[in-house]
Amino acid sequence: MKNYYFQKKNLEDTQKILTLFEVIFIAILLFIGSAVQGVLGFGFAVIASPIIVQIEPSLVPQLLALLGLPLALRVFYREKDEVDLSKVKPLILGRLIGGPIGLLLLLNLSEKYLSISVGLIVFIAGAGSFFGWEINRNTLNSFFAGTFSGIFGMIAAIGGPPVALLYRNTKSQEFRPSLNSVFSIGILITLSLLILSGNLYVDHLLLFMLFLPVVLVGIRVSSSLFSKVSDSFIAQSVTYFSIISGLYVILRNIN
């Protein structure tokens, strides 16, 4: 079985080899994440990012951004009529500002501190959900939420938590399409910046094509897979996973 190679972000001559076991493990992880995303409208990167960054930091955010785009577009297209553009515009503007800031951090963080940053973002996402943090929704707060969403999305491919805090008490019919409209445009911004800065490689595209069928199958079977499990139980499981995995990643890289 062929091993899969990709180039380091710092363009060193050394290359990381993904073993067959790692490829299978990542595929299973992406399948679970996409199935959860299909039910809740979020959760894909929160589940995948803290684990994948430990296997190979150079896959974050590139691979997850590539794979997250069709997931976000699918939900957005299905529920686009529910999107209130007047409330989404400040979020998009914030992502335009936050994306370059995140890229600057991404290019200057060592792999150790990149991993710690990913762990911290995932932990904050879980803690915010667990404690029920909420932000009053207005234009200024939406802009700042979009800015942090852009920063988090560029560093860890996890742009959802700041936006989720704005929409905590809204109905799912408004929450999912609004969140995924920001995801869709935000991921396009992230990928554009990665391309322009020379940090999206052919190897990322090859791995994207390899794992895309797994992600599409995951979101396709999500409803039947979780038919006997309540959305609230899945959301709570994602919350606990975020807290535990975020702490694990942080502690593992502090020493």
C-alpha positions as CSV (number, residue, x, y, z in Angstrom):
1,M,0.0,0.0,0.0
2,K,1.3,3.4,-1.0
3,N,2.3,5.9,1.7
4,Y,1.1,9.5,1.3
5,Y,3.6,12.3,1.4
6,F,3.1,16.1,1.8
7,Q,5.5,19.0,2.1
8,K,6.0,20.9,5.4
9,K,4.6,24.4,5.7
10,N,8.1,25.8,6.2
11,L,9.2,24.2,2.9
12,E,11.9,22.1,4.5
13,D,13.2,19.2,2.5
14,T,12.0,16.7,5.0
15,Q,8.7,15.1,4.3
16,K,6.2,13.4,6.5
17,I,4.8,10.0,5.6
18,L,1.3,9.1,6.4
19,T,1.2,5.4,7.1
20,L,-1.7,3.2,6.1
21,F,-2.9,3.1,9.7
22,E,-2.9,6.9,9.9
23,V,-4.8,7.2,6.6
24,I,-7.5,4.7,7.8
25,F,-7.7,6.4,11.2
26,I,-8.1,9.9,9.7
27,A,-10.8,8.5,7.3
28,I,-12.8,7.1,10.3
29,L,-12.4,10.4,12.1
30,L,-13.6,12.4,9.1
31,F,-16.5,10.1,8.6
32,I,-17.7,10.6,12.2
33,G,-17.1,14.3,12.0
34,S,-19.1,14.7,8.7
35,A,-21.9,12.5,10.1
36,V,-22.2,14.8,13.2
37,Q,-22.0,17.9,10.9
38,G,-24.9,16.4,8.8
39,V,-27.1,16.3,11.9
40,L,-26.1,19.4,13.9
41,G,-24.8,21.7,11.1
42,F,-21.5,21.9,12.9
43,G,-18.9,19.7,14.6
44,F,-16.8,18.5,11.7
45,A,-13.6,20.4,12.4
46,V,-14.1,20.5,16.2
47,I,-13.9,16.7,16.1
48,A,-11.2,16.3,13.5
49,S,-8.8,19.2,14.1
50,P,-7.4,18.4,17.5
51,I,-6.6,14.8,16.5
52,I,-5.3,15.4,13.0
53,V,-3.0,18.2,14.2
54,Q,-1.3,15.7,16.5
55,I,-0.8,13.3,13.5
56,E,0.5,16.0,11.2
57,P,0.2,19.7,11.8
58,S,0.6,20.5,8.1
59,L,-2.8,19.2,7.4
60,V,-4.4,21.9,9.5
61,P,-6.1,24.0,8.3
62,Q,-5.6,23.1,4.7
63,L,-7.2,19.7,4.4
64,L,-10.0,20.4,6.8
65,A,-10.8,23.7,5.0
66,L,-11.0,21.8,1.7
67,L,-13.2,19.1,3.1
68,G,-15.3,21.5,5.1
69,L,-16.4,23.6,2.1
70,P,-18.7,21.0,0.5
71,L,-20.2,20.3,3.9
72,A,-21.0,23.9,4.6
73,L,-22.2,24.6,1.1
74,R,-24.6,21.6,1.3
75,V,-26.3,22.9,4.4
76,F,-26.3,26.5,3.2
77,Y,-27.9,25.6,-0.2
78,R,-30.5,23.5,1.5
79,E,-31.6,26.3,3.9
80,K,-30.4,29.4,2.1
81,D,-33.9,31.0,2.2
82,E,-33.6,31.3,6.0
83,V,-30.4,33.4,5.9
84,D,-30.8,37.0,7.0
85,L,-28.1,38.7,5.0
86,S,-28.3,42.0,7.0
87,K,-27.2,40.1,10.1
88,V,-24.6,38.0,8.3
89,K,-22.7,40.9,6.5
90,P,-20.8,42.1,9.6
91,L,-19.7,38.5,10.2
92,I,-18.4,38.2,6.7
93,L,-16.6,41.5,7.0
94,G,-15.0,40.3,10.2
95,R,-13.8,37.1,8.5
96,L,-12.1,39.3,5.8
97,I,-10.2,41.0,8.6
98,G,-9.5,37.9,10.8
99,G,-8.3,35.7,7.9
100,P,-5.1,37.7,7.3
101,I,-4.4,38.0,11.0
102,G,-4.8,34.2,11.4
103,L,-2.5,33.6,8.4
104,L,0.2,35.8,10.0
105,L,-0.1,33.6,13.2
106,L,-0.2,30.4,11.2
107,L,3.0,31.2,9.3
108,N,4.9,32.3,12.4
109,L,3.8,29.7,15.0
110,S,6.0,26.6,15.5
111,E,4.3,23.2,15.2
112,K,4.3,23.1,19.1
113,Y,2.5,26.4,19.5
114,L,0.2,25.7,16.5
115,S,-0.9,22.5,18.3
116,I,-1.4,24.3,21.6
117,S,-3.4,27.0,19.7
118,V,-5.7,24.4,18.1
119,G,-6.2,22.7,21.5
120,L,-7.0,26.0,23.1
121,I,-9.5,26.9,20.4
122,V,-11.2,23.5,20.7
123,F,-11.3,23.7,24.5
124,I,-12.8,27.2,24.4
125,A,-15.5,25.9,22.0
126,G,-16.4,23.2,24.4
127,A,-16.3,25.4,27.5
128,G,-18.5,28.0,25.8
129,S,-21.1,25.3,25.0
130,F,-20.9,23.7,28.4
131,F,-21.3,26.9,30.4
132,G,-23.8,28.4,27.9
133,W,-21.8,31.5,27.1
134,E,-23.7,34.0,25.0
135,I,-23.0,37.3,23.2
136,N,-25.6,39.9,22.5
137,R,-26.2,40.0,18.8
138,N,-25.5,43.4,17.3
139,T,-23.4,44.8,14.4
140,L,-20.3,45.5,16.5
141,N,-20.4,42.1,18.3
142,S,-21.1,40.3,15.0
143,F,-18.0,42.0,13.4
144,F,-15.8,40.9,16.3
145,A,-17.2,37.4,16.3
146,G,-16.5,37.2,12.5
147,T,-13.0,38.5,13.1
148,F,-12.2,35.8,15.7
149,S,-14.0,33.3,13.5
150,G,-11.5,34.2,10.7
151,I,-8.5,33.9,13.0
152,F,-9.7,30.5,14.5
153,G,-10.6,29.3,11.0
154,M,-7.2,30.0,9.6
155,I,-5.3,28.5,12.5
156,A,-7.4,25.4,13.3
157,A,-10.2,25.3,10.6
158,I,-12.6,25.9,13.5
159,G,-14.4,29.2,12.8
160,G,-17.8,28.2,14.3
161,P,-17.5,28.9,18.1
162,P,-17.5,32.7,18.0
163,V,-20.5,32.7,15.6
164,A,-22.3,30.0,17.6
165,L,-22.1,32.3,20.7
166,L,-24.1,34.9,18.8
167,Y,-26.8,32.4,17.8
168,R,-27.0,30.4,21.0
169,N,-30.7,31.1,21.7
170,T,-31.9,31.2,18.1
171,K,-34.0,28.5,16.4
172,S,-32.0,25.8,14.5
173,Q,-33.8,26.9,11.3
174,E,-31.9,30.3,11.6
175,F,-28.8,29.0,13.3
176,R,-27.7,26.3,10.8
177,P,-28.1,28.3,7.6
178,S,-26.5,31.5,9.1
179,L,-23.6,29.5,10.5
180,N,-23.0,27.7,7.3
181,S,-23.3,30.8,5.2
182,V,-20.4,32.2,7.2
183,F,-18.6,28.9,7.0
184,S,-18.9,28.8,3.2
185,I,-17.7,32.3,2.5
186,G,-15.2,32.1,5.4
187,I,-13.6,28.9,4.1
188,L,-13.3,30.4,0.6
189,I,-11.5,33.4,2.2
190,T,-9.2,31.0,4.1
191,L,-8.4,28.9,1.0
192,S,-7.8,32.0,-1.1
193,L,-5.3,33.4,1.4
194,L,-3.6,30.0,1.7
195,I,-3.2,29.9,-2.1
196,L,-2.0,33.5,-2.4
197,S,0.6,32.9,0.3
198,G,1.8,29.6,-1.3
199,N,0.6,27.4,1.6
200,L,-1.8,25.1,-0.2
201,Y,0.1,22.3,-1.8
202,V,-0.7,19.7,-4.4
203,D,-0.4,17.0,-1.7
204,H,-3.3,18.7,0.2
205,L,-5.4,18.4,-3.0
206,L,-4.5,14.8,-3.4
207,L,-5.5,14.0,0.2
208,F,-8.7,16.0,-0.3
209,M,-9.6,13.8,-3.3
210,L,-8.7,10.7,-1.2
211,F,-10.9,11.6,1.8
212,L,-13.8,13.5,0.0
213,P,-15.8,10.3,-0.7
214,V,-15.6,9.4,3.0
215,V,-16.9,12.8,4.0
216,L,-19.7,12.7,1.5
217,V,-20.8,9.2,2.7
218,G,-20.7,10.4,6.3
219,I,-23.0,13.3,5.7
220,R,-25.2,11.2,3.4
221,V,-25.9,8.5,6.1
222,S,-25.9,10.9,9.0
223,S,-29.7,10.9,9.5
224,S,-30.0,7.2,9.4
225,L,-26.8,6.7,11.5
226,F,-28.1,8.8,14.3
227,S,-31.8,8.2,13.9
228,K,-32.2,6.8,17.4
229,V,-30.0,9.4,19.0
230,S,-31.3,12.8,20.0
231,D,-29.6,16.0,18.6
232,S,-29.1,17.2,22.2
233,F,-27.2,14.1,23.1
234,I,-24.9,14.4,20.1
235,A,-24.3,18.1,20.8
236,Q,-23.4,17.3,24.4
237,S,-21.1,14.6,23.3
238,V,-19.3,17.0,21.0
239,T,-19.1,19.5,23.9
240,Y,-17.4,16.9,26.2
241,F,-15.2,15.7,23.4
242,S,-14.1,19.3,22.7
243,I,-13.2,19.9,26.4
244,I,-11.3,16.6,26.8
245,S,-9.5,16.6,23.5
246,G,-8.6,20.3,23.7
247,L,-7.1,19.8,27.2
248,Y,-5.2,16.7,25.9
249,V,-3.7,18.6,23.0
250,I,-2.6,21.5,25.2
251,L,-1.1,19.3,28.0
252,R,0.6,17.0,25.5
253,N,2.4,19.9,23.9
254,I,3.2,22.0,26.9
255,N,5.9,19.6,28.1
